[in-house]
């Protein structure tokens, strides 16, 4: 279990199409502790991903780190509107360059991907 204080840099919730979404939860430590390269990735990569139904719902940026403890710098909840949109993006030739850019922006990452269980939205 992890817990940290932060502020919402993005707060864009929506309940349209919940059942079809392909969610990603991303918990990141920035490369060398600097958010600048990751923000470049967001501008370049996510703009292309949006062409395929990608949306970011929440981004929580860490405000401070306790001395000596490794805590995530950022947590993001994002999604593609459906599985086909995600597959189509992964087939786009630009996907490879975006995929190559990503590792240069982070020291470590935890990815959790999945769908919302239908019973949770009834």
N, C-alpha and C positions, 0 to 999 in steps of 0.2 A: 504494500500500500504506500502511495506517495501522497503528500499533501504539501501545498505551498501557496503563499499569498501572491496575488497578482492583480492585474487590471485587464478588463476586456478591451482589447484593441479592435476586435470585430464582434459585433453582436447583431446577427442577421438571421434570427430564427424564422422558420416557415413550416407550415404543416401540409402544404400541398404535395401530394404524391409520396407520402411517407413510405408506403408499402413497397414501392418500386425502387427506392434509393439504394445505392451501394455506398455505404458509409466508410470513412477512414477516420481513425483517431490517430494523431501523430504527436508524439512527445519527444521533444528535441533538446539537445545541447548544441549550441552554436559552435562552429569551428572557431577555436581560439577565443571563445566567449563573445564574439562580435556578431551582432545581428545583421550587419550590412550585407555580407554575401548572401545570406538567406533571403533578405528582402529583395535583392536583385533576382534571385531565383523565383520568388513570388511574382514579381512584375513580368518576367519573361515567360516562365513556365505556366503559371496559372492563367495568364491571359489567353494562351493557346488552349488550355484545358477547358476554359469557359465556352469555347466554340463547340464543345462536346457535352454540354450540360453540367459542367462542374460548378459547384457553389461552395463557398465557405460560410458556415453558420456561426462558429465561435472561434476566437483566438484569445487565449489567456497568456499574457506575458508576465513573467516572474518579476516582481518588484525588487526583491533582495534575496540574497543567499546567505544562510547562516555560515559563519566562518568554519572552514574545514569540511563542510558537507557538500556533496555533489547533488545538486538539485536541477531539475529541468529548467531550461530557459523559456520554453514556450510549449503550450499544448493547443492543438488545433482540431476542430471537428469539421470535416468537409464531406462532400458526397458528389457522386455522379447521379443524375436523375434516374438512370436505370442501368442494368448490366450491359445492354447493347451500346450505350453511349461510352462506357468505359472501354469496352473492346474496340470500338471504332477509334477512340483516342490512341489506344495502344498500337493500332495499325498505322497511324499517321506517321510519316517519316520524321516529323519534328519530335516525336516522342523520344527517340534515341538521344538526341542532343539534350533534351530536358532531363532525361534519366542520367546522363553523363554529368551534367552540371550539379545535380543535387548533392552527391557525396562531397563535393568541394566546399559545401556550405555548412556542414555539420560535423561534430565530433562523434555523436552517438544519437540513435533514434530508436524508438519503439513504435511499431505500427500495429494497429488493431483494425481489421477490416471486417465488415459484415453488413447484414440487413437487420431491420427492426422486425421483431417477431409480430405477426399479425394480431395476436391477442392483446398486445400492448396499445393498440390504437382503436380498439372497439369501444 
